[in-house]
Amino acid sequence: MFSWNSPSAGGLRDRRGEISDEELIQLMAEQPRLIRRPILVRDGTLIFGYKDGQYCP
């Protein structure tokens, strides 16, 4: 659910895979634009970000 493609994540991309979940949550709490959007629930499953074909059957 972390938006690695966000311009705000630019300096963090080279640390991808090294940053703990706790650090990512803290970063998203401080900078909500780092949360991938939209966030939808479909058939009990969370869907983060736009994925063609995921919204309509």
Distance bins in CASP14 RR format, pairs under 12 A and 6 or more apart:
PFRMAT RR
TARGET T0000
AUTHOR 0000-0000-0000
RMODE 2
METHOD distances of the structure
MODEL  1
1 21 0 0 0 0 0 1 0 0 0 0 0
1 24 0 0 0 0 1 0 0 0 0 0 0
1 25 0 0 0 0 1 0 0 0 0 0 0
1 27 0 0 0 0 0 1 0 0 0 0 0
1 28 1 0 0 1 0 0 0 0 0 0 0
1 32 0 0 0 0 0 1 0 0 0 0 0
1 34 0 0 0 0 1 0 0 0 0 0 0
1 35 1 0 0 1 0 0 0 0 0 0 0
1 36 1 0 1 0 0 0 0 0 0 0 0
1 37 0 0 0 0 1 0 0 0 0 0 0
1 38 0 0 0 0 0 1 0 0 0 0 0
1 39 1 0 0 1 0 0 0 0 0 0 0
1 40 0 0 0 0 0 1 0 0 0 0 0
1 46 1 0 0 1 0 0 0 0 0 0 0
1 47 0 0 0 0 0 1 0 0 0 0 0
1 48 1 0 1 0 0 0 0 0 0 0 0
1 49 0 0 0 0 1 0 0 0 0 0 0
2 8 0 0 0 0 0 1 0 0 0 0 0
2 9 1 0 0 1 0 0 0 0 0 0 0
2 10 0 0 0 0 0 1 0 0 0 0 0
2 12 0 0 0 0 1 0 0 0 0 0 0
2 13 0 0 0 0 0 1 0 0 0 0 0
2 15 0 0 0 0 0 1 0 0 0 0 0
2 16 0 0 0 0 1 0 0 0 0 0 0
2 17 0 0 0 0 0 1 0 0 0 0 0
2 19 0 0 0 0 1 0 0 0 0 0 0
2 20 0 0 0 0 0 1 0 0 0 0 0
2 21 0 0 0 0 1 0 0 0 0 0 0
2 23 0 0 0 0 0 1 0 0 0 0 0
2 24 1 0 1 0 0 0 0 0 0 0 0
2 25 0 0 0 0 1 0 0 0 0 0 0
2 26 0 0 0 0 0 1 0 0 0 0 0
2 27 1 0 0 1 0 0 0 0 0 0 0
2 28 1 0 0 1 0 0 0 0 0 0 0
2 29 0 0 0 0 0 1 0 0 0 0 0
2 31 0 0 0 0 0 1 0 0 0 0 0
2 32 0 0 0 0 0 1 0 0 0 0 0
2 33 0 0 0 0 0 1 0 0 0 0 0
2 34 1 0 0 1 0 0 0 0 0 0 0
2 35 1 0 0 1 0 0 0 0 0 0 0
2 36 1 0 0 1 0 0 0 0 0 0 0
2 37 0 0 0 0 0 1 0 0 0 0 0
2 48 0 0 0 0 1 0 0 0 0 0 0
2 49 0 0 0 0 0 1 0 0 0 0 0
3 9 1 0 0 1 0 0 0 0 0 0 0
3 10 0 0 0 0 0 1 0 0 0 0 0
3 12 0 0 0 0 0 1 0 0 0 0 0
3 13 0 0 0 0 0 1 0 0 0 0 0
3 16 0 0 0 0 0 1 0 0 0 0 0
3 24 0 0 0 0 0 1 0 0 0 0 0
3 27 0 0 0 0 0 1 0 0 0 0 0
3 28 0 0 0 0 1 0 0 0 0 0 0
3 31 0 0 0 0 1 0 0 0 0 0 0
3 32 0 0 0 0 1 0 0 0 0 0 0
3 33 1 0 0 1 0 0 0 0 0 0 0
3 34 1 0 1 0 0 0 0 0 0 0 0
3 35 1 0 0 1 0 0 0 0 0 0 0
3 36 1 0 1 0 0 0 0 0 0 0 0
3 37 1 0 0 1 0 0 0 0 0 0 0
3 38 0 0 0 0 0 1 0 0 0 0 0
3 39 0 0 0 0 0 1 0 0 0 0 0
3 48 0 0 0 0 1 0 0 0 0 0 0
3 49 0 0 0 0 1 0 0 0 0 0 0
3 50 0 0 0 0 0 1 0 0 0 0 0
4 10 0 0 0 0 1 0 0 0 0 0 0
4 11 0 0 0 0 0 1 0 0 0 0 0
4 12 1 0 0 1 0 0 0 0 0 0 0
4 13 1 0 0 1 0 0 0 0 0 0 0
4 14 0 0 0 0 0 1 0 0 0 0 0
4 15 0 0 0 0 0 1 0 0 0 0 0
4 16 1 0 0 1 0 0 0 0 0 0 0
4 17 0 0 0 0 0 1 0 0 0 0 0
4 19 0 0 0 0 0 1 0 0 0 0 0
4 24 0 0 0 0 1 0 0 0 0 0 0
4 27 0 0 0 0 0 1 0 0 0 0 0
4 28 0 0 0 0 0 1 0 0 0 0 0
4 34 0 0 0 0 1 0 0 0 0 0 0
4 35 0 0 0 0 0 1 0 0 0 0 0
4 36 0 0 0 0 1 0 0 0 0 0 0
4 48 0 0 0 0 0 1 0 0 0 0 0
4 49 0 0 0 0 0 1 0 0 0 0 0
5 12 0 0 0 0 0 1 0 0 0 0 0
5 13 0 0 0 0 1 0 0 0 0 0 0
5 16 0 0 0 0 0 1 0 0 0 0 0
5 33 0 0 0 0 0 1 0 0 0 0 0
5 34 0 0 0 0 0 1 0 0 0 0 0
5 36 0 0 0 0 1 0 0 0 0 0 0
5 37 0 0 0 0 0 1 0 0 0 0 0
5 48 0 0 0 0 0 1 0 0 0 0 0
5 49 0 0 0 0 0 1 0 0 0 0 0
5 50 0 0 0 0 0 1 0 0 0 0 0
6 12 0 0 0 0 1 0 0 0 0 0 0
6 13 0 0 0 0 1 0 0 0 0 0 0
6 27 0 0 0 0 0 1 0 0 0 0 0
6 28 0 0 0 0 0 1 0 0 0 0 0
6 31 0 0 0 0 1 0 0 0 0 0 0
6 32 0 0 0 0 0 1 0 0 0 0 0
6 33 1 0 1 0 0 0 0 0 0 0 0
6 34 1 0 1 0 0 0 0 0 0 0 0
6 35 0 0 0 0 1 0 0 0 0 0 0
6 36 0 0 0 0 1 0 0 0 0 0 0
6 37 0 0 0 0 1 0 0 0 0 0 0
6 49 0 0 0 0 0 1 0 0 0 0 0
7 13 0 0 0 0 0 1 0 0 0 0 0
7 31 0 0 0 0 0 1 0 0 0 0 0
7 33 0 0 0 0 1 0 0 0 0 0 0
7 34 0 0 0 0 0 1 0 0 0 0 0
8 27 0 0 0 0 1 0 0 0 0 0 0
8 28 0 0 0 0 0 1 0 0 0 0 0
8 30 0 0 0 0 0 1 0 0 0 0 0
8 31 1 0 1 0 0 0 0 0 0 0 0
8 32 0 0 0 0 1 0 0 0 0 0 0
8 33 1 0 1 0 0 0 0 0 0 0 0
8 34 1 0 1 0 0 0 0 0 0 0 0
8 35 0 0 0 0 0 1 0 0 0 0 0
8 36 0 0 0 0 0 1 0 0 0 0 0
9 15 0 0 0 0 1 0 0 0 0 0 0
9 16 0 0 0 0 1 0 0 0 0 0 0
9 19 0 0 0 0 0 1 0 0 0 0 0
9 24 0 0 0 0 1 0 0 0 0 0 0
9 27 0 0 0 0 1 0 0 0 0 0 0
9 28 0 0 0 0 0 1 0 0 0 0 0
9 31 0 0 0 0 1 0 0 0 0 0 0
9 33 0 0 0 0 1 0 0 0 0 0 0
9 34 1 0 1 0 0 0 0 0 0 0 0
9 35 0 0 0 0 0 1 0 0 0 0 0
9 36 0 0 0 0 0 1 0 0 0 0 0
10 16 0 0 0 0 0 1 0 0 0 0 0
10 27 0 0 0 0 0 1 0 0 0 0 0
10 31 0 0 0 0 0 1 0 0 0 0 0
10 33 0 0 0 0 0 1 0 0 0 0 0
10 34 0 0 0 0 0 1 0 0 0 0 0
11 19 0 0 0 0 0 1 0 0 0 0 0
11 27 0 0 0 0 0 1 0 0 0 0 0
11 34 0 0 0 0 0 1 0 0 0 0 0
12 18 0 0 0 0 1 0 0 0 0 0 0
12 19 1 0 0 1 0 0 0 0 0 0 0
12 23 0 0 0 0 1 0 0 0 0 0 0
12 24 0 0 0 0 1 0 0 0 0 0 0
12 26 0 0 0 0 0 1 0 0 0 0 0
12 27 1 0 0 1 0 0 0 0 0 0 0
12 28 0 0 0 0 0 1 0 0 0 0 0
12 31 0 0 0 0 0 1 0 0 0 0 0
12 34 0 0 0 0 1 0 0 0 0 0 0
13 19 0 0 0 0 0 1 0 0 0 0 0
13 34 0 0 0 0 0 1 0 0 0 0 0
15 23 0 0 0 0 1 0 0 0 0 0 0
15 24 0 0 0 0 0 1 0 0 0 0 0
15 27 0 0 0 0 0 1 0 0 0 0 0
16 23 0 0 0 0 0 1 0 0 0 0 0
16 24 0 0 0 0 1 0 0 0 0 0 0
17 23 0 0 0 0 0 1 0 0 0 0 0
17 24 0 0 0 0 1 0 0 0 0 0 0
18 24 0 0 0 0 0 1 0 0 0 0 0
19 25 0 0 0 0 0 1 0 0 0 0 0
19 26 0 0 0 0 1 0 0 0 0 0 0
19 27 1 0 0 1 0 0 0 0 0 0 0
19 28 0 0 0 0 0 1 0 0 0 0 0
19 34 0 0 0 0 0 1 0 0 0 0 0
20 26 0 0 0 0 1 0 0 0 0 0 0
20 27 0 0 0 0 0 1 0 0 0 0 0
21 27 0 0 0 0 0 1 0 0 0 0 0
21 28 0 0 0 0 0 1 0 0 0 0 0
22 28 0 0 0 0 0 1 0 0 0 0 0
22 29 0 0 0 0 0 1 0 0 0 0 0
23 29 0 0 0 0 0 1 0 0 0 0 0
23 30 0 0 0 0 0 1 0 0 0 0 0
23 34 0 0 0 0 0 1 0 0 0 0 0
24 30 0 0 0 0 0 1 0 0 0 0 0
24 31 0 0 0 0 0 1 0 0 0 0 0
24 34 0 0 0 0 1 0 0 0 0 0 0
24 35 0 0 0 0 1 0 0 0 0 0 0
24 36 0 0 0 0 0 1 0 0 0 0 0
25 31 0 0 0 0 0 1 0 0 0 0 0
25 32 0 0 0 0 0 1 0 0 0 0 0
25 34 0 0 0 0 0 1 0 0 0 0 0
25 35 0 0 0 0 0 1 0 0 0 0 0
26 34 0 0 0 0 0 1 0 0 0 0 0
27 33 0 0 0 0 0 1 0 0 0 0 0
27 34 1 0 1 0 0 0 0 0 0 0 0
27 35 0 0 0 0 1 0 0 0 0 0 0
28 34 1 0 1 0 0 0 0 0 0 0 0
28 35 1 0 1 0 0 0 0 0 0 0 0
28 36 0 0 0 0 1 0 0 0 0 0 0
28 37 0 0 0 0 0 1 0 0 0 0 0
28 39 0 0 0 0 0 1 0 0 0 0 0
28 48 0 0 0 0 0 1 0 0 0 0 0
29 35 0 0 0 0 1 0 0 0 0 0 0
32 39 0 0 0 0 0 1 0 0 0 0 0
34 48 0 0 0 0 0 1 0 0 0 0 0
35 48 0 0 0 0 1 0 0 0 0 0 0
35 49 0 0 0 0 1 0 0 0 0 0 0
36 46 0 0 0 0 0 1 0 0 0 0 0
36 47 0 0 0 0 1 0 0 0 0 0 0
36 48 1 0 1 0 0 0 0 0 0 0 0
36 49 1 0 1 0 0 0 0 0 0 0 0
36 50 0 0 0 0 1 0 0 0 0 0 0
36 51 0 0 0 0 0 1 0 0 0 0 0
37 47 0 0 0 0 0 1 0 0 0 0 0
37 48 1 0 0 1 0 0 0 0 0 0 0
37 49 1 0 1 0 0 0 0 0 0 0 0
37 50 0 0 0 0 1 0 0 0 0 0 0
38 46 0 0 0 0 0 1 0 0 0 0 0
38 47 0 0 0 0 1 0 0 0 0 0 0
38 48 0 0 0 0 1 0 0 0 0 0 0
38 49 1 0 1 0 0 0 0 0 0 0 0
38 50 1 0 0 1 0 0 0 0 0 0 0
38 51 0 0 0 0 0 1 0 0 0 0 0
38 54 0 0 0 0 0 1 0 0 0 0 0
38 55 0 0 0 0 1 0 0 0 0 0 0
39 45 0 0 0 0 0 1 0 0 0 0 0
39 46 1 0 0 1 0 0 0 0 0 0 0
39 47 1 0 0 1 0 0 0 0 0 0 0
39 48 1 0 1 0 0 0 0 0 0 0 0
39 49 1 0 0 1 0 0 0 0 0 0 0
39 50 0 0 0 0 0 1 0 0 0 0 0
40 46 1 0 0 1 0 0 0 0 0 0 0
40 47 1 0 1 0 0 0 0 0 0 0 0
40 48 0 0 0 0 1 0 0 0 0 0 0
40 49 0 0 0 0 1 0 0 0 0 0 0
40 50 0 0 0 0 1 0 0 0 0 0 0
40 51 0 0 0 0 1 0 0 0 0 0 0
40 53 0 0 0 0 0 1 0 0 0 0 0
40 54 0 0 0 0 1 0 0 0 0 0 0
40 55 1 0 0 1 0 0 0 0 0 0 0
40 56 0 0 0 0 0 1 0 0 0 0 0
41 47 1 0 0 1 0 0 0 0 0 0 0
41 48 0 0 0 0 0 1 0 0 0 0 0
41 54 0 0 0 0 0 1 0 0 0 0 0
41 55 0 0 0 0 0 1 0 0 0 0 0
42 48 0 0 0 0 0 1 0 0 0 0 0
42 51 0 0 0 0 0 1 0 0 0 0 0
42 53 0 0 0 0 0 1 0 0 0 0 0
42 54 1 0 0 1 0 0 0 0 0 0 0
42 55 1 0 0 1 0 0 0 0 0 0 0
42 56 0 0 0 0 1 0 0 0 0 0 0
42 57 0 0 0 0 1 0 0 0 0 0 0
43 54 0 0 0 0 0 1 0 0 0 0 0
43 55 0 0 0 0 0 1 0 0 0 0 0
43 57 0 0 0 0 1 0 0 0 0 0 0
45 51 0 0 0 0 0 1 0 0 0 0 0
45 54 0 0 0 0 1 0 0 0 0 0 0
45 55 0 0 0 0 0 1 0 0 0 0 0
46 54 0 0 0 0 0 1 0 0 0 0 0
47 53 0 0 0 0 0 1 0 0 0 0 0
47 54 1 0 1 0 0 0 0 0 0 0 0
47 55 1 0 0 1 0 0 0 0 0 0 0
47 56 0 0 0 0 0 1 0 0 0 0 0
48 54 0 0 0 0 1 0 0 0 0 0 0
49 55 0 0 0 0 0 1 0 0 0 0 0
END
